[in-house]
Amino acid sequence: MRVRIEKSLASGILDAPPSKSIVHRLLICAALSEGVSHIKNLEGSQDILATMDCLKSLGAKIKFEDNSAMVEGINISDIKDECELNCRESGSTLRFFIPIVLLTGKKATLYGSETLFQRPLTVYEEIFKKENIKYTKTNNSITLKGKINGGFYKLQGNISSQFISGLLFALPLVDKDTTINIIPPIESLSYINLTVQALKDFGISIQWKDERTLFIPGKQKYKANNIVTEGDYSNTAFFEAMNILGSSVDIRGLNEASIQGDKAYERYFPMIERGTPTINISDCPDLGPVLFALSGARSGGVFTGTRRLKIKESDRAAAMAEELDKFGISVRVMEDTVIVYPNEFHAPTTILNSHNDHRIVMALTVLLMLTGGEIEGAEAVNKSFPDFFSRLNNLGVKVTVYEDN
């Protein structure tokens, strides 16, 4: 799908979309609970549908309609042997479900796109070897047979927090207590805390013994709950960036007390407005594309803690460097730093490329509202924000969609 964005400003009221990160966690907790839970305020993005599909494969009953889900939980021991879980392109789904399927010792296969399985699973593979869990990995699947037992785990803190979150979902249900020791520096700490909060909402106790040690009591039970998902700072960041560049969007439905890491844009955007800042994004890597875009349209910036952008839906630093070059902006990508150099910003010289990455599409859209232009592969937004372009239209931005023949 190709879209054309006309040069324009957005104006009006935007109800913040639900937090995709939180919805993943609430659905999983609800499905692991005894009884029926109700989750309000969620959208059927591709990643969320992947998590729902996997939960259904494990035996959960989910009724999803009118932006609400009724979830009837499962008994984890009832998971059938040789179950298959389709994770599509969702890294969160894959990494969250691997420990969950290892609760029973039965054979399970998780599969998805080849791009998904290019993202590392090394942390889990080390645990598989330690606990004699058999696994076979192909270019689009991993088949597991074995049982996770808990006890003591020592993990690097500069890996994806999704590995730690995956363990946190499963380990309260094993027989013995578990300690997870995280070797600093700990990146994306806010996402670990989102998981701890979701677990608490469903009756599970996780304790921080100190700033690097998590204690998980065993033999716990999830308890059904009725809950409303809070608004998403990750996706509303793009609309707030539009405001920095002249639009007037009144964003409503955000929790000012939220612990979402991407709430950091409230600090970082003003820094870009004031000059050429140095910003560490190790705790909010998903903000990378919009921060690079905004600094390219302003006076540049230096961004550290960027190493993990290589293993997202695309190599996000390299992808943004390639696309910003079409606007006349030079970007230097190093191992753990990205420098956006101030330059004369102009309309793109050619059609932009989405790199099959939802956050790249939305970041480039912010810039095209200044110049006009087109993005190829724009359907990537369906991964997290399927009504992104319709919402833009409602805010007065002219968007023309050309579907592939």
Disulfide bonds with the S-S distance in Angstrom:
none
